[in-house]
Amino acid sequence: MRKEEDQRLAGYREKALKLFPHVCGRCAREFEGKKLRELTVHHRDHNHDNNPPDGSNWELLCIYCHDHEHTRGIQEQRGAEGASGEAERPSLTHSPFAALAERFKKS
């Protein structure tokens, strides 16, 4: 299974390196020679099986920007979740403060 993943990775990485300039899409650092290994392929839709031949789902990012991109996604997801780690859902119970704004408007 790992061998298949490595082959798939090598396939689309090589294609992306041929299609795009060797520049990070976020920080604009240029890569060449041994430093080229620090340039990774980021899947814009986060689906590693979505590899169109035109590279429309890829962007080249340095390892630092790539890590930041994925960390940012995790942080956004956590922000959408409550403190319990579960996604917040509308409450079906009565809210004692629901009409509070209306009371202040009358005063």
C-alpha positions in Angstrom: 0.0 0.0 0.0 2.8 2.4 0.9 4.6 1.6 -2.4 1.4 2.5 -4.4 1.2 5.8 -2.5 4.8 6.6 -3.2 4.3 5.8 -6.9 1.1 8.0 -7.0 3.0 10.8 -5.2 5.9 10.6 -7.5 3.6 10.6 -10.5 1.7 13.8 -9.8 4.7 15.6 -8.2 6.8 15.0 -11.3 3.9 16.3 -13.5 3.4 19.4 -11.3 7.1 20.2 -11.4 7.0 20.1 -15.2 3.9 22.2 -15.4 4.6 25.0 -12.9 7.6 27.2 -12.2 9.6 26.1 -9.2 8.2 28.8 -7.0 6.1 28.5 -3.8 2.6 29.7 -4.5 2.4 31.4 -1.1 5.8 32.9 -0.1 7.1 33.1 -3.7 10.5 31.5 -2.8 12.3 30.0 -5.7 13.6 26.4 -5.6 16.3 24.7 -7.6 18.9 21.9 -7.2 18.8 20.1 -3.8 16.4 22.6 -2.4 13.7 21.4 -5.0 12.8 18.6 -2.5 11.4 21.3 -0.2 8.7 22.1 -2.8 5.6 20.0 -2.3 2.3 19.6 -4.3 -0.7 20.9 -2.5 -4.2 19.6 -3.6 -6.5 22.6 -3.5 -9.6 20.5 -2.8 -7.6 18.3 -0.3 -8.4 15.2 -2.4 -5.2 13.3 -3.2 -7.0 11.2 -5.7 -8.1 14.2 -7.8 -5.2 14.6 -10.1 -6.3 16.1 -13.4 -3.6 16.1 -16.1 -3.8 19.9 -16.5 -2.8 20.3 -12.8 -5.8 22.5 -12.0 -6.1 20.9 -8.5 -2.5 21.4 -7.7 -0.3 24.2 -6.5 3.4 24.1 -5.5 4.1 25.1 -1.9 7.2 25.0 0.1 7.1 22.6 3.1 6.5 25.5 5.5 3.6 27.0 3.6 2.2 23.6 3.0 2.2 22.8 6.7 0.7 26.2 7.4 -2.1 25.6 4.8 -3.1 22.3 6.5 -2.8 23.7 10.0 -5.0 26.7 9.0 -7.6 24.3 7.8 -7.6 22.4 11.1 -7.8 25.7 13.0 -10.8 26.9 10.9 -12.5 23.5 11.5 -11.9 23.8 15.2 -13.3 27.3 15.2 -16.5 25.9 13.7 -16.7 23.4 16.4 -17.7 24.0 20.0 -15.5 23.5 23.0 -16.6 19.9 23.2 -15.0 19.3 19.8 -18.4 18.6 18.2 -19.9 20.8 15.5 -22.3 23.3 17.1 -26.0 22.5 16.3 -29.0 24.7 16.8 -30.5 24.2 20.2 -34.0 22.8 20.5 -34.5 24.0 24.0 -36.0 27.3 25.3 -33.6 30.3 25.5 -34.5 32.4 28.6 -32.9 35.5 26.9 -34.5 35.2 23.5 -36.9 38.2 24.1 -34.4 40.3 26.1 -33.6 42.6 23.2 -37.3 43.4 22.7 -37.7 44.3 26.4 -34.8 46.9 26.1 -36.4 48.4 23.0 -39.6 49.1 24.9 -37.9 51.0 27.7 
